[in-house]
């Protein structure tokens, strides 16, 4: 893992955009310098390695994934009116919204340039996968925004939204590495499904941690989703399982503005409905499906072990 991370970090830092116009290219370099886990490009390298090719072969595809991810963050921050990203000013706050939109667009174009550096057959396969995923990520973001205004969001709709917004890019990252290593169609499907279902499990865990994590370890405000009335699996499951009186209580709770006590009130209501336990069961369901896809892969057991360790790391588990 350290070898992959070091290679990606060095490759990201080596990217050189043109000097002018500065207000187009400086924001692109800026957000890449802010760092992040680099998990998506690492997955691309891992998959390429797992299927028997030199992982460095997948460098440009991995960088394309990282550029796309950061492009989406720039635009998401504009939509969310977010002032900070990784502890620093967001691009639209440091410059302005117009600059952020255009710089994000340019990052997406740079991603396609990187995918076009492979031979015609590989480029075609990579870009086809990338195009499907890019559209799905946009669909997921739009659904997430739609859900903020909707009064009726079902759990299946929510799960599909997080699949699109978050999970498919993990699957795509893995599949692109497998494409470059000439993996079979069956192996490509299995590695993709492993990534998608792990991504859903990861997001469900994030929903749980938002309310129940140790503040010191979580790195952001515990209960933030409750305070902002964000529709998460926990909220939706509570509405689904609540009695009429409990539903009224939940409705009244969500109408409260700027009331930190609503976090504890939500916890009390969720405890009565076993919401944390139910959310954990659903998270485990997707994690199990991911592990089943991993078990089905036709690769060396040592490679499967690496993916299991990565999954355990992402989910904060003891392996």
C-alpha positions as CSV (number, residue, x, y, z in Angstrom):
1,X,0.0,0.0,0.0
2,X,2.8,2.4,0.9
3,X,4.5,1.7,-2.4
4,X,1.3,2.6,-4.3
5,X,0.7,5.7,-2.3
6,X,4.2,7.0,-2.7
7,X,4.1,6.4,-6.5
8,X,0.7,8.2,-6.8
9,X,1.8,11.1,-4.7
10,X,5.0,11.6,-6.6
11,X,3.0,11.3,-9.9
12,X,0.4,13.9,-8.8
13,X,3.2,16.3,-7.7
14,X,4.9,15.8,-11.0
15,X,1.9,17.0,-13.0
16,X,2.7,20.3,-14.7
17,X,-0.1,22.4,-16.0
18,X,0.7,25.4,-18.4
19,X,1.6,28.6,-16.7
20,X,-1.0,30.8,-18.3
21,X,-3.7,31.8,-17.8
22,X,-2.7,31.5,-14.1
23,X,-6.3,31.9,-12.9
24,X,-7.2,28.7,-14.8
25,X,-4.3,26.5,-13.9
26,X,-3.3,27.6,-10.4
27,X,-6.6,26.4,-8.8
28,X,-6.0,23.0,-10.4
29,X,-2.6,22.7,-8.9
30,X,-3.9,24.1,-5.6
31,X,-6.6,21.5,-5.0
32,X,-4.2,18.7,-6.0
33,X,-1.7,20.0,-3.4
34,X,-4.3,19.8,-0.7
35,X,-3.8,16.0,-0.7
36,X,-6.4,13.5,0.4
37,X,-6.3,9.8,0.8
38,X,-5.6,9.1,-2.9
39,X,-7.6,5.9,-2.4
40,X,-9.2,5.9,-5.8
41,X,-5.9,6.0,-7.8
42,X,-4.4,3.5,-5.4
43,X,-7.2,1.1,-6.3
44,X,-6.4,1.4,-10.0
45,X,-2.7,0.5,-9.3
46,X,-3.7,-2.3,-7.1
47,X,-6.0,-3.9,-9.6
48,X,-3.5,-3.6,-12.4
49,X,-0.9,-5.3,-10.1
50,X,-3.4,-8.0,-9.0
51,X,-4.0,-9.2,-12.5
52,X,-0.3,-9.6,-13.3
53,X,0.8,-6.3,-14.9
54,X,3.3,-3.8,-13.7
55,X,1.3,-1.4,-11.6
56,X,3.1,1.6,-13.1
57,X,1.4,0.8,-16.4
58,X,-1.8,2.2,-14.8
59,X,-0.3,5.5,-13.7
60,X,-2.0,7.7,-16.2
61,X,-5.4,6.0,-15.7
62,X,-4.9,6.4,-11.9
63,X,-4.1,10.1,-12.3
64,X,-7.2,10.5,-14.5
65,X,-9.3,9.1,-11.7
66,X,-7.7,11.5,-9.2
67,X,-8.2,14.5,-11.5
68,X,-11.9,13.5,-12.0
69,X,-12.4,13.1,-8.3
70,X,-10.9,16.6,-7.6
71,X,-12.9,18.1,-10.5
72,X,-16.1,16.8,-8.8
73,X,-15.0,18.2,-5.4
74,X,-14.5,21.7,-6.9
75,X,-18.0,21.7,-8.3
76,X,-19.5,20.0,-5.2
77,X,-18.0,22.7,-3.0
78,X,-19.7,25.4,-5.1
79,X,-23.0,23.7,-4.9
80,X,-22.7,23.1,-1.1
81,X,-21.3,26.6,-0.6
82,X,-18.5,25.0,1.4
83,X,-15.8,27.3,2.8
84,X,-13.2,24.7,3.5
85,X,-11.8,21.6,1.9
86,X,-9.2,19.5,3.8
87,X,-8.8,22.4,6.2
88,X,-8.0,25.0,3.5
89,X,-10.1,27.5,1.5
90,X,-12.2,25.9,-1.2
91,X,-11.3,27.0,-4.8
92,X,-14.4,29.1,-5.2
93,X,-13.6,30.9,-1.9
94,X,-10.0,31.5,-2.7
95,X,-10.7,32.7,-6.2
96,X,-14.4,32.9,-7.2
97,X,-17.2,30.7,-8.5
98,X,-16.5,31.4,-12.2
99,X,-12.8,30.5,-11.9
100,X,-13.8,27.3,-9.9
101,X,-16.2,26.2,-12.6
102,X,-13.8,26.7,-15.4
103,X,-10.8,25.1,-13.6
104,X,-12.9,22.1,-12.7
105,X,-13.9,21.7,-16.4
106,X,-10.3,21.9,-17.4
107,X,-9.4,19.2,-14.9
108,X,-12.0,16.9,-16.4
109,X,-10.4,17.5,-19.9
110,X,-7.0,16.7,-18.5
111,X,-8.3,13.4,-17.2
112,X,-9.5,12.5,-20.8
113,X,-6.1,13.5,-22.1
114,X,-4.4,11.0,-19.8
115,X,-6.8,8.2,-20.8
116,X,-5.9,8.9,-24.4
117,X,-2.2,8.1,-23.9
118,X,-2.8,4.4,-24.1
119,X,-3.2,2.5,-27.4
120,X,-6.5,2.7,-29.3
121,X,-7.9,-0.5,-27.9
122,X,-7.1,0.3,-24.3
123,X,-8.1,3.9,-24.6
124,X,-11.5,2.9,-26.0
125,X,-12.2,0.5,-23.1
126,X,-11.0,2.9,-20.5
127,X,-12.9,5.9,-21.8
128,X,-16.1,3.8,-22.2
129,X,-15.9,2.8,-18.5
130,X,-15.0,6.3,-17.5
131,X,-17.9,7.9,-19.4
132,X,-20.5,5.6,-17.8
133,X,-19.1,6.3,-14.3
134,X,-18.8,10.1,-14.9
135,X,-22.5,10.3,-15.9
136,X,-23.5,8.2,-12.9
137,X,-21.6,10.4,-10.5
138,X,-23.4,13.5,-11.9
139,X,-26.7,11.6,-11.5
140,X,-25.9,10.8,-7.9
141,X,-25.0,14.4,-7.1
142,X,-28.3,15.7,-8.7
143,X,-30.3,13.1,-6.7
144,X,-28.6,14.1,-3.5
145,X,-29.6,17.8,-4.2
146,X,-33.1,16.7,-5.1
147,X,-33.4,14.8,-1.9
148,X,-32.7,17.9,0.1
149,X,-36.0,19.4,-1.1
150,X,-38.0,16.2,-1.2
151,X,-40.3,15.1,1.7
152,X,-40.5,11.5,0.5
153,X,-37.3,9.7,-0.1
154,X,-37.3,5.9,0.2
155,X,-34.4,3.7,1.5
156,X,-33.9,2.1,-2.0
157,X,-33.7,5.5,-3.5
158,X,-31.1,6.6,-1.0
159,X,-29.0,3.5,-1.5
160,X,-29.1,4.1,-5.2
161,X,-28.1,7.7,-4.8
162,X,-25.0,6.8,-2.7
163,X,-24.1,4.0,-5.2
164,X,-24.1,6.6,-7.9
165,X,-22.5,9.5,-6.1
166,X,-19.8,7.7,-4.2
167,X,-19.5,3.9,-4.9
168,X,-19.3,3.6,-8.7
169,X,-16.1,5.6,-8.8
170,X,-14.4,3.0,-6.6
171,X,-15.6,0.3,-8.9
172,X,-14.5,2.2,-12.0
173,X,-11.0,2.8,-10.4
174,X,-10.6,-0.9,-10.0
175,X,-12.0,-1.9,-13.3
176,X,-9.7,0.5,-15.2
177,X,-6.7,-1.2,-13.5
178,X,-8.0,-4.6,-14.5
179,X,-8.5,-3.4,-18.1
180,X,-4.9,-2.4,-18.4
181,X,-3.8,-5.8,-17.1
182,X,-6.0,-7.6,-19.7
183,X,-8.2,-9.2,-17.0
184,X,-11.1,-11.3,-18.3
185,X,-14.6,-9.8,-18.6
186,X,-15.7,-11.9,-15.6
187,X,-12.8,-10.7,-13.4
188,X,-13.5,-7.1,-14.5
189,X,-17.1,-7.5,-13.4
190,X,-16.2,-9.0,-10.1
191,X,-13.5,-6.4,-9.2
192,X,-16.0,-3.6,-10.2
193,X,-18.7,-5.1,-8.0
194,X,-16.3,-5.5,-5.1
195,X,-15.5,-1.7,-5.3
196,X,-19.2,-0.6,-5.7
197,X,-20.5,-2.7,-2.7
198,X,-17.5,-1.7,-0.6
199,X,-18.2,1.9,-1.4
200,X,-21.9,1.6,-0.3
201,X,-20.8,-0.1,2.9
202,X,-18.3,2.7,3.5
203,X,-20.9,5.4,3.0
204,X,-23.4,3.7,5.4
205,X,-20.6,3.5,8.0
206,X,-20.1,7.2,7.5
207,X,-23.8,7.8,8.2
208,X,-23.4,5.8,11.4
209,X,-20.2,7.5,12.5
210,X,-21.7,10.9,11.9
211,X,-23.9,10.4,14.9
212,X,-22.1,7.8,17.0
213,X,-18.3,8.4,16.5
214,X,-15.8,9.6,19.0
215,X,-15.5,13.4,18.3
216,X,-11.7,13.3,18.7
217,X,-11.3,10.5,16.2
218,X,-14.0,11.5,13.7
219,X,-12.4,14.7,12.6
220,X,-15.6,16.6,12.1
221,X,-18.7,17.6,14.1
222,X,-20.6,14.6,15.4
223,X,-24.2,14.9,14.6
224,X,-23.7,17.2,11.7
225,X,-26.1,15.3,9.5
226,X,-28.9,15.7,12.2
227,X,-28.2,19.4,12.6
228,X,-28.4,20.0,8.9
229,X,-31.4,17.7,8.5
230,X,-29.6,15.7,5.9
231,X,-31.4,12.6,4.8
232,X,-29.2,9.6,5.7
233,X,-29.9,5.9,6.1
234,X,-30.5,6.5,9.8
235,X,-33.1,9.2,9.4
236,X,-34.9,7.3,6.6
237,X,-34.9,4.0,8.6
238,X,-36.3,5.9,11.6
239,X,-39.2,7.3,9.5
240,X,-39.8,3.9,8.0
241,X,-40.0,2.1,11.4
242,X,-41.5,4.8,13.6
243,X,-45.0,4.7,15.0
244,X,-47.3,7.6,14.2
245,X,-46.4,9.4,17.4
246,X,-42.7,8.8,16.9
247,X,-42.9,10.1,13.4
248,X,-44.5,13.3,14.7
249,X,-41.7,13.6,17.2
250,X,-39.1,13.1,14.4
251,X,-40.8,15.6,12.2
252,X,-40.8,18.2,15.0
253,X,-37.2,17.4,15.7
254,X,-36.1,18.1,12.1
255,X,-38.0,21.4,12.0
256,X,-35.8,22.7,14.8
257,X,-33.1,25.2,13.7
258,X,-29.7,25.7,15.4
259,X,-30.6,23.5,18.4
260,X,-27.6,21.3,19.4
261,X,-29.9,19.4,21.8
262,X,-31.6,17.8,18.8
263,X,-28.6,15.5,18.5
264,X,-29.2,13.9,21.8
265,X,-33.0,13.8,21.2
266,X,-32.4,12.0,17.9
267,X,-30.2,9.5,19.7
268,X,-32.9,8.7,22.2
269,X,-35.5,8.2,19.5
270,X,-33.1,6.1,17.4
271,X,-32.3,4.0,20.4
272,X,-36.0,3.2,20.9
273,X,-36.1,2.0,17.3
274,X,-32.7,0.2,17.3
275,X,-31.6,2.4,14.3
276,X,-27.9,2.1,14.9
277,X,-28.1,-1.7,14.9
278,X,-30.3,-1.8,11.8
279,X,-28.0,0.5,10.0
280,X,-25.0,-1.7,11.0
281,X,-26.8,-4.8,9.6
282,X,-27.4,-3.0,6.3
283,X,-23.7,-1.9,6.2
284,X,-22.6,-5.5,6.9
285,X,-24.9,-6.7,4.1
286,X,-23.1,-4.7,1.5
287,X,-19.6,-5.5,3.0
288,X,-20.4,-9.2,2.7
289,X,-21.5,-8.8,-0.9
290,X,-18.2,-7.0,-1.6
291,X,-16.3,-9.9,0.0
292,X,-18.2,-12.4,-2.0
293,X,-17.2,-10.7,-5.3
294,X,-13.6,-10.6,-4.0
295,X,-13.7,-14.3,-3.2
296,X,-14.9,-15.1,-6.7
297,X,-11.9,-13.3,-8.4
298,X,-9.5,-15.5,-10.3
299,X,-6.3,-14.0,-8.8
300,X,-3.7,-15.2,-6.3
301,X,-4.7,-15.6,-2.7
302,X,-2.0,-13.1,-1.7
303,X,-3.6,-10.5,-3.9
304,X,-7.0,-11.2,-2.4
305,X,-5.4,-10.7,1.0
306,X,-4.2,-7.2,-0.1
307,X,-7.8,-6.2,-1.1
308,X,-9.2,-7.6,2.2
309,X,-6.6,-5.6,4.1
310,X,-7.6,-2.5,2.1
311,X,-11.3,-3.1,2.8
312,X,-10.6,-3.6,6.5
313,X,-8.6,-0.3,6.5
314,X,-11.3,1.7,4.8
315,X,-13.9,0.3,7.2
316,X,-11.8,0.8,10.3
317,X,-11.7,-2.9,11.1
318,X,-9.3,-5.2,12.7
319,X,-8.3,-7.6,9.8
